């Protein structure tokens, strides 16, 4: 590892005036903090001082190299200062130190010893140290080191040369909705790589498709791949390379740690069991629960566009009929021709919700052979097919729960079928995907769903009846809506948030007032956190840093647009203050929304679907109250900061 890989321009300070050894240590530690090299500044400084107690780290010839190996260090790094007037560093030759490097090393490995040895060899050349002391800019300082390293170690490739032949680290980021978390993780990884001097390329699997796609040459030349995703991504292309699979939140909050694991060779080699696209592989050792979540989110991410677009079209149909004064009977939403058009088109899109959910869960598990069983299973769940009534029985409609079951069970059965077919003669390889898998799969899912639909239908109807009964009793529906709204703010786009949102969208298909009340509460719960942050950074400005205050107002737009992720940077920086405040604010807003009997037929949109909200004025009032509660709680929990 080269010195120039560890030393950043921000970590160099030239022409410094110091009062003593302690002042020198403070300055060098502050440079490490400025570069983002440390997890815990106090702990690292304690390690430096402990090393100095064992004996001075001044080596003579006006040079000192203080160093510490500590868990407080994010990644191996260097800082450096020049002191023209010198500083007393208790050097063995009694000379004041004018050139000081400080090494920060992690506890895993002996990087600090390698760097120390290399520095010692280079610093023995007094003409080299003289040039460093005379350097006028950090760029000149780095060039002097780079030239000397190249001269001293000519066979070692530079980071720049490595970058020409490919990226050291590759990454793929993906979240279920493909909106905020995907790109936040990509940005965090890219910035961390730049700060660490490690070349990195990040592919984003967002809602608009894969961007910045990794090429075969880049994959072949890289040290390893990070997959920061909450849904499955194609991994067969990474066969034979070290692959680190983790959640997208780790890509946002722990980018340096992930990159270090790849660079330090701490990640196992991934072996794909498929020669083609392998969307079902995880790319690493993962718990069963984690795999389950990723399969579910793969279905949800593909389902959401159908639910959102179809739901909004249906809501527009109701709005048109309401504006035209149509009677709210069984034909409401289709009473006028324009409303009927919107409702029909929206209904077609909405009708794909269960097949899409089930199909892509099964495909996540069993790859392409799972798509057919999932689609058919979801459709049979929606129609309520049984052995007695294959065309569908309304009392056996298993709905959202049945589609989930179809996706997982049918997917796993197809996975087993694929393994069983591996023993067939090679001559039958060509007909497996076009005949054997579809034919046997259709039979499996048909028998399975006709058998389980009557049971799941009873459970599904019982759930709908229970929620409907709760909607007529404020003592029951209000706490439920408060709970679901609060869940939206716990992780702001993570598993809790998605669980609440999927519950609400799944109930929408029942078409009951209770489902619409729950959907309204869930959306308001997701709108409160960014608005509470925006209010706090506007009114209680002394609680926030200048950057946080500057970016705060953007959260007004994000909150009103139902983009909860706008609050994530603030929650990441101040979790103990921001998360409880947002959860309480969201829960209050959700409870008030239910208390005011507000309803929502459109599963997304924020203020842009305000006309489709039942009791819109009170809904807006609930949003304001919840946001203010979150803001006030933040003001109590978060102390003023000093710039």
C-alpha positions in Angstrom: 0.0 0.0 0.0 1.5 3.3 -1.1 1.8 6.4 1.2 -0.1 8.4 -1.3 -3.0 6.0 -1.1 -3.4 6.9 2.6 -2.6 10.6 2.7 -5.3 13.0 1.4 -4.8 16.7 0.6 -7.2 17.6 3.4 -4.9 15.7 5.8 -1.9 18.0 5.1 -1.2 21.3 6.8 1.9 23.2 5.9 3.7 26.0 7.7 2.1 25.4 11.1 3.1 27.2 14.3 2.8 25.1 17.4 3.3 25.7 21.1 4.5 22.1 22.0 4.1 18.4 21.6 0.5 18.3 22.9 -0.4 21.0 20.4 1.1 19.0 17.6 -0.9 15.9 18.5 -4.1 18.0 18.7 -3.5 19.4 15.2 -2.8 16.0 13.6 -5.8 14.3 15.2 -8.0 17.2 14.1 -6.7 16.6 10.5 -7.8 12.9 10.8 -11.2 14.0 12.0 -11.5 16.5 9.1 -10.8 13.7 6.6 -13.4 11.4 8.2 -10.8 8.8 9.2 -12.1 8.3 12.8 -15.1 6.8 14.4 -14.2 8.1 17.9 -11.8 11.1 18.1 -11.3 10.9 21.9 -10.5 7.1 21.8 -8.0 7.5 19.0 -6.3 10.4 20.7 -6.1 8.3 23.9 -4.3 5.6 21.8 -1.8 8.2 20.5 -1.1 9.5 24.0 -0.7 5.9 25.4 1.9 5.2 22.7 3.8 8.4 23.5 4.0 7.4 27.2 5.9 4.3 26.1 8.5 6.6 24.5 8.7 9.4 22.1 7.9 8.7 18.4 10.3 11.4 17.3 13.0 9.6 15.2 15.5 12.5 15.1 16.6 14.5 12.0 13.7 16.9 12.7 11.1 14.2 12.0 8.4 12.5 14.2 5.9 9.7 13.3 3.2 9.4 16.1 1.0 6.4 15.5 -1.8 4.3 17.1 -3.6 1.1 16.2 -7.2 1.6 17.4 -10.8 0.4 16.9 -11.7 4.1 16.7 -10.1 4.2 13.2 -12.4 3.7 10.2 -9.6 2.9 7.7 -5.8 3.1 7.6 -4.8 6.8 7.0 -2.1 9.4 7.4 -2.0 13.1 8.2 1.1 15.3 8.0 2.2 18.8 9.1 5.3 20.9 8.5 6.5 23.2 11.3 9.0 25.8 10.0 10.0 27.0 13.5 10.1 23.5 14.9 8.4 22.0 17.9 9.9 20.2 20.9 8.8 16.6 20.5 11.4 15.1 22.9 13.5 13.8 20.0 16.5 11.6 20.9 18.9 14.0 19.2 17.4 17.0 21.0 16.5 18.7 17.7 13.0 20.3 17.3 10.7 18.5 14.9 9.7 20.2 11.6 8.1 17.3 9.8 5.5 15.2 11.5 3.4 12.3 10.1 0.6 10.7 12.2 -0.5 7.1 11.3 -4.1 5.9 12.1 -4.3 2.1 11.8 -7.2 -0.3 12.2 -6.9 -3.3 14.6 -7.3 -5.8 11.8 -3.8 -6.2 10.2 -0.4 -4.6 10.5 -0.9 -1.7 8.0 0.7 0.8 10.5 3.9 -1.3 10.7 4.1 -1.5 6.9 3.6 2.3 6.5 6.0 3.0 9.4 8.7 0.9 7.8 8.2 2.5 4.4 8.2 6.0 5.8 11.4 5.3 7.8 13.2 4.1 4.7 12.1 7.2 2.7 12.8 9.7 5.5 16.4 8.5 5.9 17.0 10.6 2.8 17.6 14.1 4.1 17.2 15.7 0.7 13.7 14.2 0.5 12.7 15.5 4.0 14.1 18.9 3.0 11.9 19.0 0.0 8.9 18.1 2.1 9.6 20.8 4.6 9.9 23.4 1.8 6.7 22.3 0.1 4.3 25.2 -0.5 1.0 23.4 -1.3 -0.5 20.0 -0.4 -0.3 19.0 -4.1 3.4 19.7 -4.1 3.8 17.7 -0.9 2.0 14.7 -2.3 4.0 14.9 -5.6 7.3 14.8 -3.7 6.2 11.7 -1.8 4.8 10.1 -5.0 8.1 10.7 -6.9 10.2 9.3 -4.0 8.0 6.2 -3.7 8.2 5.5 -7.4 12.0 5.9 -7.2 12.3 3.7 -4.1 9.7 1.1 -5.1 9.7 1.1 -8.9 7.9 -2.3 -9.3 4.8 -1.3 -7.3 1.8 -0.1 -9.3 0.3 3.2 -8.5 -3.4 3.7 -7.6 -3.7 5.7 -10.8 -2.3 2.9 -12.9 -4.7 0.5 -11.3 -7.6 2.8 -12.1 -6.6 2.7 -15.8 -7.1 -1.1 -16.0 -10.3 -1.1 -13.9 -12.0 -0.3 -10.7 -10.7 -1.8 -7.4 -14.2 -2.1 -6.0 -17.5 -2.5 -7.7 -20.9 -2.1 -6.1 -24.6 -2.6 -6.8 -27.3 -0.7 -4.9 -31.0 -1.4 -4.9 -34.0 -0.8 -2.7 -37.6 -2.0 -3.1 -39.0 1.2 -4.5 -35.8 2.2 -6.3 -36.1 5.8 -5.4 -34.2 7.3 -2.5 -32.1 4.6 -0.7 -30.7 3.2 -4.0 -29.1 6.5 -4.9 -28.2 7.5 -1.3 -26.2 4.3 -0.9 -24.5 4.8 -4.3 -23.5 8.3 -3.4 -22.2 7.3 0.1 -20.1 4.5 -1.4 -18.7 6.7 -4.2 -17.7 9.4 -1.7 -16.1 7.0 0.7 -14.1 5.4 -2.2 -12.9 8.9 -3.3 -11.9 9.8 0.3 -10.1 6.5 0.8 -8.3 6.8 -2.5 -9.9 3.6 -3.8 -11.4 3.5 -7.3 -15.0 2.4 -7.2 -17.9 2.2 -9.6 -21.5 1.8 -8.4 -24.4 0.4 -10.4 -27.9 1.6 -9.4 -30.9 -0.7 -9.8 -33.5 2.1 -9.5 -37.1 2.5 -10.5 -36.0 3.6 -13.9 -33.9 0.5 -14.5 -30.2 -0.3 -14.0 -27.9 2.6 -14.6 -24.1 2.8 -14.7 -24.1 -1.0 -15.4 -20.9 -3.0 -14.5 -19.2 -4.4 -17.6 -17.6 -7.9 -17.8 -14.1 -6.4 -18.0 -14.6 -4.3 -14.9 -15.9 -7.3 -13.0 -12.9 -9.4 -14.1 -10.4 -6.8 -13.0 -11.9 -5.7 -9.6 -10.9 -6.8 -6.1 -14.5 -7.6 -5.2 -18.2 -6.5 -5.4 -20.4 -5.0 -2.7 -24.2 -5.7 -3.1 -26.0 -3.2 -0.9 -29.6 -4.2 -1.7 -33.0 -5.0 -0.1 -34.1 -6.9 -3.2 -32.4 -9.5 -5.3 -30.1 -8.4 -8.1 -28.4 -10.3 -10.9 -25.4 -12.0 -9.4 -24.4 -14.8 -11.8 -22.0 -12.3 -13.5 -20.0 -12.2 -10.3 -19.2 -15.9 -10.3 -15.7 -16.5 -8.9 -15.3 -13.0 -7.4 -15.4 -11.9 -3.8 -19.0 -10.7 -3.1 -20.2 -8.9 0.0 -24.0 -8.9 0.2 -25.6 -6.6 2.7 -28.7 -4.4 3.2 -28.9 -1.0 1.5 -28.8 0.8 4.8 -25.3 -0.4 5.3 -24.3 1.1 2.0 -25.6 4.5 3.4 -24.2 4.3 6.9 -21.1 2.0 6.7 -19.5 2.6 3.2 -15.9 2.7 4.5 -16.4 -0.5 6.4 -17.8 -2.3 3.4 -15.0 -1.1 1.1 -12.3 -2.1 3.6 -13.7 -5.6 3.8 -13.3 -6.0 0.0 -9.8 -4.3 -0.1 -8.5 -6.3 2.9 -9.6 -9.6 1.4 -12.1 -10.4 4.2 -14.9 -11.5 1.8 -15.4 -15.0 0.6 -15.6 -15.9 -3.1 -19.1 -16.2 -4.6 -20.0 -19.3 -6.7 -23.1 -19.1 -8.8 -25.1 -22.3 -9.5 -26.5 -20.8 -12.7 -24.8 -20.1 -16.0 -27.3 -17.5 -17.0 -29.1 -14.7 -15.2 -29.2 -15.5 -11.4 -31.6 -13.1 -9.8 -32.3 -15.6 -7.1 -28.8 -15.9 -5.7 -27.8 -13.8 -2.7 -24.2 -13.4 -3.4 -23.1 -14.3 0.1 -24.0 -16.0 3.3 -27.3 -14.5 4.5 -29.8 -15.6 7.2 -33.1 -17.2 6.1 -35.0 -14.2 7.4 -32.9 -11.8 5.3 -33.5 -13.9 2.2 -37.2 -14.0 2.9 -37.3 -10.2 3.2 -35.4 -9.8 -0.1 -37.8 -12.1 -2.0 -40.8 -10.2 -0.6 -39.3 -6.9 -1.5 -38.6 -8.1 -5.0 -42.3 -8.7 -5.4 -43.3 -5.5 -3.7 -41.0 -3.3 -5.8 -42.5 -4.6 -9.0 -46.0 -4.4 -7.6 -45.9 -0.8 -6.5 -46.2 0.9 -9.9 -49.4 -1.0 -10.7 -50.9 -0.2 -7.3 -49.9 3.5 -7.3 -50.9 4.3 -10.9 -54.1 2.1 -10.8 -55.1 3.4 -7.4 -54.8 7.0 -8.4 -56.8 6.4 -11.6 -59.6 4.8 -9.6 -59.5 7.7 -7.1 -59.8 10.1 -9.9 -62.9 8.2 -11.1 -64.5 8.6 -7.7 -63.5 12.3 -7.6 -65.2 13.0 -11.0 -68.4 11.3 -10.0 -68.4 13.1 -6.7 -67.9 16.5 -8.5 -70.8 15.6 -10.9 -73.2 14.8 -8.0 -73.6 11.2 -8.9 -75.3 9.1 -6.2 -72.9 7.1 -4.0 -74.4 3.7 -4.8 -73.0 0.5 -6.3 -72.3 2.3 -9.6 -70.4 5.2 -8.0 -67.1 5.7 -9.8 -68.6 4.6 -13.1 -71.7 6.8 -13.3 -70.3 9.2 -15.8 -68.4 8.2 -19.0 -65.2 9.9 -18.1 -65.2 8.4 -14.6 -66.0 5.0 -16.0 -63.0 5.3 -18.3 -60.6 6.2 -15.5 -62.0 3.4 -13.2 -61.8 0.8 -16.0 -58.2 1.6 -16.9 -57.2 1.9 -13.2 -59.0 -1.3 -12.4 -57.0 -3.2 -15.1 -53.7 -1.9 -13.7 -54.8 -2.6 -10.1 -55.9 -6.1 -11.1 -52.3 -7.0 -11.8 -51.3 -6.2 -8.2 -51.6 -9.8 -6.9 -50.2 -11.7 -9.9 -47.2 -9.2 -10.1 -46.5 -9.5 -6.4 -46.7 -13.3 -6.4 -44.9 -13.7 -9.8 -41.8 -11.7 -8.9 -41.5 -13.3 -5.4 -41.5 -16.7 -7.1 -39.0 -15.4 -9.8 -36.7 -14.1 -7.0 -36.6 -17.6 -5.6 -36.6 -19.8 -8.7 -35.5 -17.4 -11.4 -37.4 -17.4 -14.7 -39.1 -20.8 -14.2 -40.8 -19.3 -11.1 -42.5 -16.5 -13.0 -45.3 -18.6 -14.4 -46.2 -20.3 -11.1 -46.1 -17.0 -9.3 -48.3 -15.2 -11.9 -50.9 -18.0 -12.1 -50.8 -18.4 -8.3 -51.5 -14.7 -7.7 -54.3 -14.8 -10.3 -55.9 -17.8 -8.7 -55.7 -16.1 -5.3 -57.5 -13.1 -6.7 -60.3 -15.1 -8.3 -60.7 -17.6 -5.5 -60.4 -20.7 -7.6 -61.3 -24.1 -6.0 -61.6 -27.7 -7.1 -65.4 -27.3 -7.1 -65.5 -23.9 -8.8 -62.3 -23.5 -10.9 -63.6 -20.2 -12.4 -63.6 -18.6 -8.9 -65.7 -18.5 -5.8 -66.1 -15.1 -4.1 -66.1 -16.7 -0.7 -62.7 -18.3 -1.4 -60.8 -15.2 -2.6 -57.6 -15.4 -0.6 -56.4 -12.0 -1.8 -53.1 -10.5 -0.7 -52.3 -13.3 1.8 -53.0 -16.0 -0.8 -50.7 -14.2 -3.3 -47.9 -14.1 -0.8 -48.3 -17.8 -0.1 -48.4 -18.6 -3.8 -45.3 -16.6 -4.5 -43.2 -18.3 -1.7 -44.5 -21.8 -1.8 -44.7 -22.1 -5.6 -41.3 -20.5 -5.9 -39.7 -23.0 -3.5 -41.5 -25.9 -5.2 -40.1 -24.8 -8.6 -36.6 -24.5 -7.1 -36.9 -28.2 -6.0 -38.2 -29.2 -9.4 -35.2 -27.5 -11.1 -32.8 -29.5 -8.9 -34.7 -32.7 -9.6 -34.5 -32.0 -13.3 -30.7 -31.7 -13.1 -30.6 -35.5 -13.2 -32.4 -35.7 -16.5 -30.3 -36.6 -19.7 -28.4 -33.7 -21.2 -30.4 -34.1 -24.4 -33.5 -32.8 -22.6 -31.8 -29.6 -21.5 -33.4 -27.6 -24.3 -37.0 -28.5 -23.5 -36.8 -28.0 -19.7 -37.5 -24.2 -19.7 -40.1 -24.3 -22.5 -42.0 -27.5 -21.6 -41.1 -29.4 -18.4 -40.9 -26.4 -16.1 -44.1 -24.6 -17.3 -46.2 -27.8 -17.6 -45.3 -29.3 -14.2 -45.2 -25.8 -12.6 -48.7 -25.0 -13.8 -50.0 -28.3 -12.4 -48.3 -27.7 -9.1 -49.6 -24.2 -8.6 -53.1 -25.1 -9.8 -53.5 -28.0 -7.3 -51.9 -25.9 -4.5 -54.1 -22.8 -4.9 -57.3 -24.8 -5.4 -56.5 -26.6 -2.1 -55.5 -23.6 0.0 -57.9 -20.9 -1.4 -60.9 -22.0 0.7 -58.8 -21.8 3.9 -57.0 -18.6 3.0 -60.3 -17.1 1.8 -61.8 -17.6 5.3 -58.7 -16.0 6.9 -58.7 -13.1 4.3 -62.4 -12.4 4.8 -62.1 -12.6 8.5 -59.3 -10.0 8.4 -61.4 -7.7 6.2 -64.4 -8.1 8.5 -62.2 -7.4 11.5 -60.8 -4.2 10.1 -64.2 -3.1 8.9 -65.6 -3.6 12.4 -62.6 -1.7 13.9 -63.3 1.2 11.6 -66.7 1.7 13.4 -65.1 1.7 16.8 -62.7 4.6 17.3 -61.2 2.9 20.4 -59.9 0.2 18.0 -59.2 1.9 14.7 -57.4 4.9 16.1 -54.6 2.9 17.9 -54.2 0.7 14.8 -53.8 3.7 12.5 -51.4 5.3 15.1 -49.3 2.1 15.1 -49.0 1.9 11.4 -48.3 5.6 10.9 -45.6 5.4 13.6 -44.0 2.4 11.8 -43.6 4.6 8.8 -41.1 6.8 10.7 -39.1 4.0 12.5 -36.7 3.4 9.7 -38.1 5.7 6.9 -38.1 3.3 4.0 -36.7 0.2 5.7 -38.5 -3.0 6.7 -40.8 -1.4 9.3 -41.8 1.3 6.9 -42.4 -1.2 4.1 -44.4 -3.5 6.3 -46.8 -0.8 7.2 -47.1 0.4 3.6 -47.6 -3.1 2.1 -50.3 -3.8 4.8 -52.2 -0.7 3.7 -51.9 -1.3 0.0 -52.8 -4.9 0.4 -56.0 -3.9 2.2 -56.9 -1.4 -0.5 -58.1 -4.3 -2.8 -61.0 -4.9 -0.3 -62.5 -1.5 -1.2 -63.7 -0.8 2.3 -63.8 2.5 4.2 -61.6 0.9 6.9 -58.9 0.1 4.2 -59.1 3.7 3.0 -58.7 5.0 6.5 -55.6 2.9 7.1 -54.1 4.0 3.8 -54.7 7.6 4.8 -53.0 7.1 8.1 -50.0 5.3 6.6 -49.4 8.1 4.0 -49.7 10.8 6.7 -47.2 8.8 8.8 -44.7 8.9 6.0 -45.2 12.7 5.3 -44.6 13.8 8.9 -40.8 13.1 9.4 -39.4 15.3 6.6 -41.9 18.1 7.5 -41.0 17.9 11.2 -37.3 18.2 10.2 -37.9 21.1 7.9 -39.9 22.9 10.6 -37.2 22.3 13.2 -34.4 23.5 11.0 -36.4 26.6 10.2 -37.7 27.5 13.7 -35.2 26.0 16.1 -32.1 26.8 14.0 -29.7 26.7 16.9 -30.2 22.9 17.1 -28.6 22.2 13.7 -25.3 22.7 11.9 -25.1 25.1 9.0 -25.3 22.3 6.4 -28.3 20.8 8.1 -30.1 24.2 8.2 -29.3 24.8 4.6 -30.7 21.5 3.4 -33.7 21.5 5.8 -36.3 23.4 3.7 -36.0 20.8 0.9 -37.8 18.5 3.3 -41.0 20.5 3.1 -41.2 19.4 -0.6 -40.2 15.9 0.1 -42.6 15.5 3.0 -45.6 17.0 1.1 -44.7 14.6 -1.7 -44.8 11.6 0.6 -41.0 10.9 0.3 -40.1 9.9 3.9 -36.5 9.3 3.0 -35.8 13.0 3.1 -35.4 12.7 6.9 -32.8 9.9 6.7 -29.6 12.0 6.8 -30.9 13.7 9.9 -31.9 10.4 11.5 -28.5 8.9 10.7 -26.7 11.9 12.3 -28.9 12.1 15.4 -30.8 8.8 15.7 -31.7 9.1 19.5 -33.3 12.5 19.0 -34.8 12.4 15.4 -36.3 8.9 15.3 -38.4 9.0 18.6 -39.6 12.5 17.7 -40.7 11.5 14.2 -42.3 8.2 15.4 -44.4 10.2 18.0 -45.3 12.9 15.4 -46.3 10.3 12.8 -48.3 8.3 15.3 -50.2 11.4 16.5 -51.0 12.4 12.9 -52.2 8.8 12.1 -54.4 8.7 15.2 -56.0 12.1 14.3 -56.5 11.1 10.7 -58.5 8.0 11.9 -60.3 10.1 14.5 -61.3 12.6 11.8 -62.4 9.6 9.6 -60.1 10.7 6.8 -59.9 8.2 3.9 -57.5 7.8 0.9 -58.2 5.7 -2.2 -54.8 6.6 -3.9 -51.8 4.7 -2.3 -49.3 7.5 -3.1 -48.9 11.1 -4.1 -48.9 13.3 -1.0 -50.6 16.7 -1.6 -50.9 15.9 -5.3 -53.7 13.5 -4.5 -55.3 15.8 -1.9 -58.6 16.1 -3.9 -59.0 12.3 -3.6 -58.7 12.4 0.2 -61.9 12.1 2.2 -62.3 14.9 4.8 -59.2 16.7 3.3 -59.3 19.8 5.5 -59.1 17.7 8.7 -56.4 15.5 7.1 -54.3 18.6 6.5 -54.9 19.7 10.1 -53.8 16.2 11.3 -50.6 16.6 9.2 -49.8 20.0 10.7 -50.4 18.8 14.3 -48.3 15.7 13.8 -45.5 17.6 12.2 -45.5 20.3 15.0 -45.5 17.6 17.7 -42.4 16.0 16.0 -40.8 19.4 15.8 -41.4 20.3 19.5 -40.2 16.9 20.7 -37.0 17.5 18.6 -36.6 20.8 20.3 -36.8 19.1 23.7 -34.5 16.2 22.9 -31.9 17.9 20.8 -29.6 20.4 22.5 -28.3 23.5 20.7 -25.1 23.0 18.8 -22.0 25.2 18.6 -20.7 25.9 15.1 
